[in-house]
Amino acid sequence: MVGAIAEALVAARRRAAPPIDAEAVVIGAYLHDIGRSPLLAGDPRDHNIVSGLVLAAEGLGSCVELARRHAIYTVLDPELAPHTNEEKLVYVADRRGGQAVEPLDTRARETARRNPKYAADIERAIPLAQALELDVFSYVSFGPDELSEKVR
């Protein structure tokens, strides 16, 4: 779902939008959670960090930071927050993509329910995530409320 959302956002970017590495965004969005693989079970690091390491090891250097910076709470850490347009786009795609396209705050609170140790950070991250979403959608030809109808 996150990959499909990223594809829709990339396809709908306005001509005046700053250039991005669209291929990296789409690949990064599809592979951002590779650190959750059962083959990596037991690794004590957060899955976004492990995902970045796996992508680097596989030669997908353009996707490393997209994976490392996609977890909702990364916006709280200036060293790990999404900075580039590519990082922001994958971050927002992940904020909206669960089993289907979901509202950002609904998906965030469901993530907090499944990961109670991050619940307080997730709640603090929601307004920052919403601001990033507005930034990403400022370069897209449709609004956040239209996303679900644009995703294949």
mmCIF file of the C-alpha atoms, coordinates in Angstrom:
data_MODEL
# 
_entry.id   MODEL 
# 
loop_
_atom_site.group_PDB 
_atom_site.id 
_atom_site.type_symbol 
_atom_site.label_atom_id 
_atom_site.label_alt_id 
_atom_site.label_comp_id 
_atom_site.label_asym_id 
_atom_site.label_entity_id 
_atom_site.label_seq_id 
_atom_site.pdbx_PDB_ins_code 
_atom_site.Cartn_x 
_atom_site.Cartn_y 
_atom_site.Cartn_z 
_atom_site.occupancy 
_atom_site.B_iso_or_equiv 
_atom_site.pdbx_formal_charge 
_atom_site.auth_seq_id 
_atom_site.auth_comp_id 
_atom_site.auth_asym_id 
_atom_site.auth_atom_id 
_atom_site.pdbx_PDB_model_num 
ATOM 1   C CA . MET A 1 1   ? 0.000  0.000   0.000   1.00 0.00 ? 1   MET A CA 1 
ATOM 2   C CA . VAL A 1 2   ? 2.812  2.423   0.870   1.00 0.00 ? 2   VAL A CA 1 
ATOM 3   C CA . GLY A 1 3   ? 4.425  1.811   -2.511  1.00 0.00 ? 3   GLY A CA 1 
ATOM 4   C CA . ALA A 1 4   ? 1.133  2.372   -4.329  1.00 0.00 ? 4   ALA A CA 1 
ATOM 5   C CA . ILE A 1 5   ? 0.593  5.622   -2.438  1.00 0.00 ? 5   ILE A CA 1 
ATOM 6   C CA . ALA A 1 6   ? 4.104  6.785   -3.306  1.00 0.00 ? 6   ALA A CA 1 
ATOM 7   C CA . GLU A 1 7   ? 3.486  5.945   -6.968  1.00 0.00 ? 7   GLU A CA 1 
ATOM 8   C CA . ALA A 1 8   ? 0.277  8.004   -6.947  1.00 0.00 ? 8   ALA A CA 1 
ATOM 9   C CA . LEU A 1 9   ? 2.011  10.958  -5.281  1.00 0.00 ? 9   LEU A CA 1 
ATOM 10  C CA . VAL A 1 10  ? 4.960  10.826  -7.679  1.00 0.00 ? 10  VAL A CA 1 
ATOM 11  C CA . ALA A 1 11  ? 2.667  10.590  -10.724 1.00 0.00 ? 11  ALA A CA 1 
ATOM 12  C CA . ALA A 1 12  ? 0.645  13.604  -9.588  1.00 0.00 ? 12  ALA A CA 1 
ATOM 13  C CA . ARG A 1 13  ? 3.538  15.946  -8.815  1.00 0.00 ? 13  ARG A CA 1 
ATOM 14  C CA . ARG A 1 14  ? 3.085  19.356  -10.385 1.00 0.00 ? 14  ARG A CA 1 
ATOM 15  C CA . ARG A 1 15  ? 5.473  20.460  -13.140 1.00 0.00 ? 15  ARG A CA 1 
ATOM 16  C CA . ALA A 1 16  ? 6.799  23.262  -10.934 1.00 0.00 ? 16  ALA A CA 1 
ATOM 17  C CA . ALA A 1 17  ? 7.624  20.853  -8.097  1.00 0.00 ? 17  ALA A CA 1 
ATOM 18  C CA . PRO A 1 18  ? 11.298 20.449  -7.260  1.00 0.00 ? 18  PRO A CA 1 
ATOM 19  C CA . PRO A 1 19  ? 12.846 17.474  -9.037  1.00 0.00 ? 19  PRO A CA 1 
ATOM 20  C CA . ILE A 1 20  ? 13.000 14.192  -7.149  1.00 0.00 ? 20  ILE A CA 1 
ATOM 21  C CA . ASP A 1 21  ? 14.478 10.753  -7.733  1.00 0.00 ? 21  ASP A CA 1 
ATOM 22  C CA . ALA A 1 22  ? 11.111 9.172   -8.508  1.00 0.00 ? 22  ALA A CA 1 
ATOM 23  C CA . GLU A 1 23  ? 12.541 5.676   -8.979  1.00 0.00 ? 23  GLU A CA 1 
ATOM 24  C CA . ALA A 1 24  ? 14.213 5.761   -5.550  1.00 0.00 ? 24  ALA A CA 1 
ATOM 25  C CA . VAL A 1 25  ? 10.986 7.009   -3.959  1.00 0.00 ? 25  VAL A CA 1 
ATOM 26  C CA . VAL A 1 26  ? 8.919  4.192   -5.400  1.00 0.00 ? 26  VAL A CA 1 
ATOM 27  C CA . ILE A 1 27  ? 11.470 1.468   -4.667  1.00 0.00 ? 27  ILE A CA 1 
ATOM 28  C CA . GLY A 1 28  ? 12.119 2.904   -1.209  1.00 0.00 ? 28  GLY A CA 1 
ATOM 29  C CA . ALA A 1 29  ? 8.397  3.042   -0.464  1.00 0.00 ? 29  ALA A CA 1 
ATOM 30  C CA . TYR A 1 30  ? 7.911  -0.597  -1.440  1.00 0.00 ? 30  TYR A CA 1 
ATOM 31  C CA . LEU A 1 31  ? 10.978 -1.752  0.532   1.00 0.00 ? 31  LEU A CA 1 
ATOM 32  C CA . HIS A 1 32  ? 10.917 0.634   3.524   1.00 0.00 ? 32  HIS A CA 1 
ATOM 33  C CA . ASP A 1 33  ? 9.843  -2.123  5.958   1.00 0.00 ? 33  ASP A CA 1 
ATOM 34  C CA . ILE A 1 34  ? 12.270 -4.807  4.812   1.00 0.00 ? 34  ILE A CA 1 
ATOM 35  C CA . GLY A 1 35  ? 13.815 -4.649  8.286   1.00 0.00 ? 35  GLY A CA 1 
ATOM 36  C CA . ARG A 1 36  ? 10.646 -6.337  9.587   1.00 0.00 ? 36  ARG A CA 1 
ATOM 37  C CA . SER A 1 37  ? 11.513 -9.545  7.724   1.00 0.00 ? 37  SER A CA 1 
ATOM 38  C CA . PRO A 1 38  ? 11.250 -12.702 9.845   1.00 0.00 ? 38  PRO A CA 1 
ATOM 39  C CA . LEU A 1 39  ? 14.841 -13.389 8.781   1.00 0.00 ? 39  LEU A CA 1 
ATOM 40  C CA . LEU A 1 40  ? 15.849 -10.419 10.936  1.00 0.00 ? 40  LEU A CA 1 
ATOM 41  C CA . ALA A 1 41  ? 13.714 -11.307 13.937  1.00 0.00 ? 41  ALA A CA 1 
ATOM 42  C CA . GLY A 1 42  ? 15.548 -10.734 17.186  1.00 0.00 ? 42  GLY A CA 1 
ATOM 43  C CA . ASP A 1 43  ? 17.592 -7.768  15.976  1.00 0.00 ? 43  ASP A CA 1 
ATOM 44  C CA . PRO A 1 44  ? 17.213 -5.237  18.794  1.00 0.00 ? 44  PRO A CA 1 
ATOM 45  C CA . ARG A 1 45  ? 17.433 -2.168  16.523  1.00 0.00 ? 45  ARG A CA 1 
ATOM 46  C CA . ASP A 1 46  ? 14.344 -0.355  15.297  1.00 0.00 ? 46  ASP A CA 1 
ATOM 47  C CA . HIS A 1 47  ? 13.095 -1.729  12.004  1.00 0.00 ? 47  HIS A CA 1 
ATOM 48  C CA . ASN A 1 48  ? 13.714 1.509   10.128  1.00 0.00 ? 48  ASN A CA 1 
ATOM 49  C CA . ILE A 1 49  ? 17.417 1.361   11.015  1.00 0.00 ? 49  ILE A CA 1 
ATOM 50  C CA . VAL A 1 50  ? 17.649 -2.310  10.025  1.00 0.00 ? 50  VAL A CA 1 
ATOM 51  C CA . SER A 1 51  ? 15.766 -1.574  6.796   1.00 0.00 ? 51  SER A CA 1 
ATOM 52  C CA . GLY A 1 52  ? 18.356 1.052   5.868   1.00 0.00 ? 52  GLY A CA 1 
ATOM 53  C CA . LEU A 1 53  ? 21.186 -1.387  6.541   1.00 0.00 ? 53  LEU A CA 1 
ATOM 54  C CA . VAL A 1 54  ? 19.596 -4.100  4.403   1.00 0.00 ? 54  VAL A CA 1 
ATOM 55  C CA . LEU A 1 55  ? 19.002 -1.705  1.520   1.00 0.00 ? 55  LEU A CA 1 
ATOM 56  C CA . ALA A 1 56  ? 22.606 -0.488  1.728   1.00 0.00 ? 56  ALA A CA 1 
ATOM 57  C CA . ALA A 1 57  ? 23.873 -4.076  1.723   1.00 0.00 ? 57  ALA A CA 1 
ATOM 58  C CA . GLU A 1 58  ? 21.743 -4.784  -1.360  1.00 0.00 ? 58  GLU A CA 1 
ATOM 59  C CA . GLY A 1 59  ? 23.251 -1.836  -3.248  1.00 0.00 ? 59  GLY A CA 1 
ATOM 60  C CA . LEU A 1 60  ? 20.167 0.378   -3.010  1.00 0.00 ? 60  LEU A CA 1 
ATOM 61  C CA . GLY A 1 61  ? 21.983 3.374   -1.578  1.00 0.00 ? 61  GLY A CA 1 
ATOM 62  C CA . SER A 1 62  ? 19.402 5.850   -2.883  1.00 0.00 ? 62  SER A CA 1 
ATOM 63  C CA . CYS A 1 63  ? 16.765 4.134   -0.721  1.00 0.00 ? 63  CYS A CA 1 
ATOM 64  C CA . VAL A 1 64  ? 18.714 3.912   2.554   1.00 0.00 ? 64  VAL A CA 1 
ATOM 65  C CA . GLU A 1 65  ? 17.694 7.249   4.052   1.00 0.00 ? 65  GLU A CA 1 
ATOM 66  C CA . LEU A 1 66  ? 14.135 6.844   2.793   1.00 0.00 ? 66  LEU A CA 1 
ATOM 67  C CA . ALA A 1 67  ? 13.858 3.714   4.930   1.00 0.00 ? 67  ALA A CA 1 
ATOM 68  C CA . ARG A 1 68  ? 15.815 5.061   7.907   1.00 0.00 ? 68  ARG A CA 1 
ATOM 69  C CA . ARG A 1 69  ? 13.656 8.182   8.144   1.00 0.00 ? 69  ARG A CA 1 
ATOM 70  C CA . HIS A 1 70  ? 10.177 6.711   7.563   1.00 0.00 ? 70  HIS A CA 1 
ATOM 71  C CA . ALA A 1 71  ? 9.093  5.748   11.110  1.00 0.00 ? 71  ALA A CA 1 
ATOM 72  C CA . ILE A 1 72  ? 6.499  8.138   12.525  1.00 0.00 ? 72  ILE A CA 1 
ATOM 73  C CA . TYR A 1 73  ? 8.595  9.199   15.518  1.00 0.00 ? 73  TYR A CA 1 
ATOM 74  C CA . THR A 1 74  ? 11.620 10.201  13.388  1.00 0.00 ? 74  THR A CA 1 
ATOM 75  C CA . VAL A 1 75  ? 10.157 13.701  12.983  1.00 0.00 ? 75  VAL A CA 1 
ATOM 76  C CA . LEU A 1 76  ? 10.936 14.245  16.665  1.00 0.00 ? 76  LEU A CA 1 
ATOM 77  C CA . ASP A 1 77  ? 14.682 13.785  16.119  1.00 0.00 ? 77  ASP A CA 1 
ATOM 78  C CA . PRO A 1 78  ? 16.424 16.472  14.034  1.00 0.00 ? 78  PRO A CA 1 
ATOM 79  C CA . GLU A 1 79  ? 19.146 13.967  13.135  1.00 0.00 ? 79  GLU A CA 1 
ATOM 80  C CA . LEU A 1 80  ? 16.658 11.396  11.806  1.00 0.00 ? 80  LEU A CA 1 
ATOM 81  C CA . ALA A 1 81  ? 13.724 13.511  10.593  1.00 0.00 ? 81  ALA A CA 1 
ATOM 82  C CA . PRO A 1 82  ? 12.939 13.421  6.869   1.00 0.00 ? 82  PRO A CA 1 
ATOM 83  C CA . HIS A 1 83  ? 14.630 16.368  5.153   1.00 0.00 ? 83  HIS A CA 1 
ATOM 84  C CA . THR A 1 84  ? 14.661 15.789  1.397   1.00 0.00 ? 84  THR A CA 1 
ATOM 85  C CA . ASN A 1 85  ? 11.557 15.798  -0.762  1.00 0.00 ? 85  ASN A CA 1 
ATOM 86  C CA . GLU A 1 86  ? 12.093 12.074  -1.384  1.00 0.00 ? 86  GLU A CA 1 
ATOM 87  C CA . GLU A 1 87  ? 12.323 11.310  2.347   1.00 0.00 ? 87  GLU A CA 1 
ATOM 88  C CA . LYS A 1 88  ? 9.228  13.378  3.071   1.00 0.00 ? 88  LYS A CA 1 
ATOM 89  C CA . LEU A 1 89  ? 7.247  11.663  0.337   1.00 0.00 ? 89  LEU A CA 1 
ATOM 90  C CA . VAL A 1 90  ? 8.029  8.145   1.610   1.00 0.00 ? 90  VAL A CA 1 
ATOM 91  C CA . TYR A 1 91  ? 7.359  9.280   5.178   1.00 0.00 ? 91  TYR A CA 1 
ATOM 92  C CA . VAL A 1 92  ? 3.932  10.619  4.213   1.00 0.00 ? 92  VAL A CA 1 
ATOM 93  C CA . ALA A 1 93  ? 3.110  7.558   2.104   1.00 0.00 ? 93  ALA A CA 1 
ATOM 94  C CA . ASP A 1 94  ? 3.829  5.399   5.151   1.00 0.00 ? 94  ASP A CA 1 
ATOM 95  C CA . ARG A 1 95  ? 1.729  7.661   7.391   1.00 0.00 ? 95  ARG A CA 1 
ATOM 96  C CA . ARG A 1 96  ? -1.261 7.049   5.113   1.00 0.00 ? 96  ARG A CA 1 
ATOM 97  C CA . GLY A 1 97  ? -0.774 3.426   4.085   1.00 0.00 ? 97  GLY A CA 1 
ATOM 98  C CA . GLY A 1 98  ? -1.915 0.510   6.205   1.00 0.00 ? 98  GLY A CA 1 
ATOM 99  C CA . GLN A 1 99  ? -4.089 -2.242  4.767   1.00 0.00 ? 99  GLN A CA 1 
ATOM 100 C CA . ALA A 1 100 ? -5.769 0.581   2.833   1.00 0.00 ? 100 ALA A CA 1 
ATOM 101 C CA . VAL A 1 101 ? -5.340 4.343   2.540   1.00 0.00 ? 101 VAL A CA 1 
ATOM 102 C CA . GLU A 1 102 ? -6.096 5.738   5.991   1.00 0.00 ? 102 GLU A CA 1 
ATOM 103 C CA . PRO A 1 103 ? -6.227 9.178   7.609   1.00 0.00 ? 103 PRO A CA 1 
ATOM 104 C CA . LEU A 1 104 ? -2.842 10.077  9.061   1.00 0.00 ? 104 LEU A CA 1 
ATOM 105 C CA . ASP A 1 105 ? -4.013 10.412  12.664  1.00 0.00 ? 105 ASP A CA 1 
ATOM 106 C CA . THR A 1 106 ? -6.018 7.165   12.551  1.00 0.00 ? 106 THR A CA 1 
ATOM 107 C CA . ARG A 1 107 ? -3.052 5.221   11.207  1.00 0.00 ? 107 ARG A CA 1 
ATOM 108 C CA . ALA A 1 108 ? -0.700 6.851   13.734  1.00 0.00 ? 108 ALA A CA 1 
ATOM 109 C CA . ARG A 1 109 ? -2.911 5.946   16.671  1.00 0.00 ? 109 ARG A CA 1 
ATOM 110 C CA . GLU A 1 110 ? -3.258 2.365   15.412  1.00 0.00 ? 110 GLU A CA 1 
ATOM 111 C CA . THR A 1 111 ? 0.540  2.195   15.223  1.00 0.00 ? 111 THR A CA 1 
ATOM 112 C CA . ALA A 1 112 ? 0.710  3.478   18.813  1.00 0.00 ? 112 ALA A CA 1 
ATOM 113 C CA . ARG A 1 113 ? -1.783 0.825   19.922  1.00 0.00 ? 113 ARG A CA 1 
ATOM 114 C CA . ARG A 1 114 ? 0.370  -1.919  18.372  1.00 0.00 ? 114 ARG A CA 1 
ATOM 115 C CA . ASN A 1 115 ? 3.604  -0.373  19.732  1.00 0.00 ? 115 ASN A CA 1 
ATOM 116 C CA . PRO A 1 116 ? 2.791  0.990   23.198  1.00 0.00 ? 116 PRO A CA 1 
ATOM 117 C CA . LYS A 1 117 ? 6.423  1.789   24.012  1.00 0.00 ? 117 LYS A CA 1 
ATOM 118 C CA . TYR A 1 118 ? 6.276  4.447   21.275  1.00 0.00 ? 118 TYR A CA 1 
ATOM 119 C CA . ALA A 1 119 ? 2.733  5.698   22.011  1.00 0.00 ? 119 ALA A CA 1 
ATOM 120 C CA . ALA A 1 120 ? 3.719  8.991   23.661  1.00 0.00 ? 120 ALA A CA 1 
ATOM 121 C CA . ASP A 1 121 ? 6.248  9.796   20.928  1.00 0.00 ? 121 ASP A CA 1 
ATOM 122 C CA . ILE A 1 122 ? 3.746  8.908   18.226  1.00 0.00 ? 122 ILE A CA 1 
ATOM 123 C CA . GLU A 1 123 ? 1.143  11.238  19.715  1.00 0.00 ? 123 GLU A CA 1 
ATOM 124 C CA . ARG A 1 124 ? 3.734  14.049  19.849  1.00 0.00 ? 124 ARG A CA 1 
ATOM 125 C CA . ALA A 1 125 ? 4.729  13.299  16.251  1.00 0.00 ? 125 ALA A CA 1 
ATOM 126 C CA . ILE A 1 126 ? 1.231  13.565  14.763  1.00 0.00 ? 126 ILE A CA 1 
ATOM 127 C CA . PRO A 1 127 ? 1.187  17.392  14.332  1.00 0.00 ? 127 PRO A CA 1 
ATOM 128 C CA . LEU A 1 128 ? 4.669  17.321  12.788  1.00 0.00 ? 128 LEU A CA 1 
ATOM 129 C CA . ALA A 1 129 ? 3.618  14.498  10.472  1.00 0.00 ? 129 ALA A CA 1 
ATOM 130 C CA . GLN A 1 130 ? 0.541  16.473  9.461   1.00 0.00 ? 130 GLN A CA 1 
ATOM 131 C CA . ALA A 1 131 ? 2.746  19.454  8.613   1.00 0.00 ? 131 ALA A CA 1 
ATOM 132 C CA . LEU A 1 132 ? 4.968  17.228  6.460   1.00 0.00 ? 132 LEU A CA 1 
ATOM 133 C CA . GLU A 1 133 ? 1.872  15.885  4.736   1.00 0.00 ? 133 GLU A CA 1 
ATOM 134 C CA . LEU A 1 134 ? 0.812  19.429  3.828   1.00 0.00 ? 134 LEU A CA 1 
ATOM 135 C CA . ASP A 1 135 ? 4.300  20.080  2.449   1.00 0.00 ? 135 ASP A CA 1 
ATOM 136 C CA . VAL A 1 136 ? 4.241  16.933  0.293   1.00 0.00 ? 136 VAL A CA 1 
ATOM 137 C CA . PHE A 1 137 ? 0.731  17.640  -0.989  1.00 0.00 ? 137 PHE A CA 1 
ATOM 138 C CA . SER A 1 138 ? 1.679  21.216  -1.900  1.00 0.00 ? 138 SER A CA 1 
ATOM 139 C CA . TYR A 1 139 ? 3.556  19.664  -4.856  1.00 0.00 ? 139 TYR A CA 1 
ATOM 140 C CA . VAL A 1 140 ? 0.738  17.282  -5.844  1.00 0.00 ? 140 VAL A CA 1 
ATOM 141 C CA . SER A 1 141 ? -2.236 17.993  -8.101  1.00 0.00 ? 141 SER A CA 1 
ATOM 142 C CA . PHE A 1 142 ? -4.785 16.599  -5.625  1.00 0.00 ? 142 PHE A CA 1 
ATOM 143 C CA . GLY A 1 143 ? -5.378 16.944  -1.910  1.00 0.00 ? 143 GLY A CA 1 
ATOM 144 C CA . PRO A 1 144 ? -4.972 14.510  0.982   1.00 0.00 ? 144 PRO A CA 1 
ATOM 145 C CA . ASP A 1 145 ? -8.727 13.884  1.074   1.00 0.00 ? 145 ASP A CA 1 
ATOM 146 C CA . GLU A 1 146 ? -8.570 12.585  -2.528  1.00 0.00 ? 146 GLU A CA 1 
ATOM 147 C CA . LEU A 1 147 ? -5.704 10.162  -1.970  1.00 0.00 ? 147 LEU A CA 1 
ATOM 148 C CA . SER A 1 148 ? -7.744 6.985   -1.599  1.00 0.00 ? 148 SER A CA 1 
ATOM 149 C CA . GLU A 1 149 ? -9.405 7.453   -4.982  1.00 0.00 ? 149 GLU A CA 1 
ATOM 150 C CA . LYS A 1 150 ? -6.015 8.005   -6.671  1.00 0.00 ? 150 LYS A CA 1 
ATOM 151 C CA . VAL A 1 151 ? -4.346 4.838   -5.387  1.00 0.00 ? 151 VAL A CA 1 
ATOM 152 C CA . ARG A 1 152 ? -4.696 1.764   -7.568  1.00 0.00 ? 152 ARG A CA 1 
# 
